[in-house]
Amino acid sequence: MNGVGIFATILIGILAGWIASRVMERRQGLIINLIVGLVGAWIGAALAGAFNIHFAGFVGSLVVSTVGAIVLLFLLSLLRRA
């Protein structure tokens, strides 16, 4: 996440995980939301880099992290079905 500190990173991770869990209709706890959000941030940053999308700051990082977290939860749901 570009341009944010450790506290903002944790907050973005929690928010991104929470938003993704609501979009994917899952109910998870705070720690799981944080983990999903942080892993989602990594996935989102990789996707943004692949598509040459630049982001910075709190809002940009939150959007990219949320998209990555949704992708993560979608992929996990595909694995559970298999």
Contacts in CASP RR format, 6 or more apart in sequence:
PFRMAT RR
TARGET T0000
AUTHOR 0000-0000-0000
METHOD contacts of the structure
MODEL  1
MNGVGIFATILIGILAGWIASRVMERRQGLIINLIVGLVGAWIGAALAGA
FNIHFAGFVGSLVVSTVGAIVLLFLLSLLRRA
1 8 0 8 1.000
1 9 0 8 1.000
1 12 0 8 1.000
1 41 0 8 1.000
1 45 0 8 1.000
1 57 0 8 1.000
1 61 0 8 1.000
1 64 0 8 1.000
1 65 0 8 1.000
2 55 0 8 1.000
2 56 0 8 1.000
2 57 0 8 1.000
2 61 0 8 1.000
3 56 0 8 1.000
3 57 0 8 1.000
3 61 0 8 1.000
4 12 0 8 1.000
4 57 0 8 1.000
4 58 0 8 1.000
4 61 0 8 1.000
8 58 0 8 1.000
8 61 0 8 1.000
9 38 0 8 1.000
9 41 0 8 1.000
9 61 0 8 1.000
10 34 0 8 1.000
12 37 0 8 1.000
12 41 0 8 1.000
12 58 0 8 1.000
12 61 0 8 1.000
12 62 0 8 1.000
12 65 0 8 1.000
13 33 0 8 1.000
13 34 0 8 1.000
13 36 0 8 1.000
13 37 0 8 1.000
13 38 0 8 1.000
13 41 0 8 1.000
13 65 0 8 1.000
13 69 0 8 1.000
14 30 0 8 1.000
14 33 0 8 1.000
14 34 0 8 1.000
14 37 0 8 1.000
15 62 0 8 1.000
15 66 0 8 1.000
16 36 0 8 1.000
16 37 0 8 1.000
16 40 0 8 1.000
16 41 0 8 1.000
16 62 0 8 1.000
16 65 0 8 1.000
16 66 0 8 1.000
16 68 0 8 1.000
16 69 0 8 1.000
17 28 0 8 1.000
17 33 0 8 1.000
17 34 0 8 1.000
17 36 0 8 1.000
17 37 0 8 1.000
17 40 0 8 1.000
17 65 0 8 1.000
17 66 0 8 1.000
17 69 0 8 1.000
18 33 0 8 1.000
19 66 0 8 1.000
19 69 0 8 1.000
20 36 0 8 1.000
20 37 0 8 1.000
20 40 0 8 1.000
20 66 0 8 1.000
20 68 0 8 1.000
20 69 0 8 1.000
20 70 0 8 1.000
20 72 0 8 1.000
20 73 0 8 1.000
21 27 0 8 1.000
21 28 0 8 1.000
21 33 0 8 1.000
21 36 0 8 1.000
21 73 0 8 1.000
23 70 0 8 1.000
23 73 0 8 1.000
24 70 0 8 1.000
24 73 0 8 1.000
24 74 0 8 1.000
24 77 0 8 1.000
26 73 0 8 1.000
28 36 0 8 1.000
36 69 0 8 1.000
36 72 0 8 1.000
36 73 0 8 1.000
37 65 0 8 1.000
37 66 0 8 1.000
37 68 0 8 1.000
37 69 0 8 1.000
37 72 0 8 1.000
38 65 0 8 1.000
39 69 0 8 1.000
39 72 0 8 1.000
40 65 0 8 1.000
40 68 0 8 1.000
40 69 0 8 1.000
40 71 0 8 1.000
40 72 0 8 1.000
41 61 0 8 1.000
41 64 0 8 1.000
41 65 0 8 1.000
41 68 0 8 1.000
41 69 0 8 1.000
43 68 0 8 1.000
43 69 0 8 1.000
43 71 0 8 1.000
43 72 0 8 1.000
44 64 0 8 1.000
44 65 0 8 1.000
44 67 0 8 1.000
44 68 0 8 1.000
44 71 0 8 1.000
45 64 0 8 1.000
47 53 0 8 1.000
47 64 0 8 1.000
47 67 0 8 1.000
47 68 0 8 1.000
47 71 0 8 1.000
48 54 0 8 1.000
48 55 0 8 1.000
48 64 0 8 1.000
53 64 0 8 1.000
55 61 0 8 1.000
55 63 0 8 1.000
55 64 0 8 1.000
END
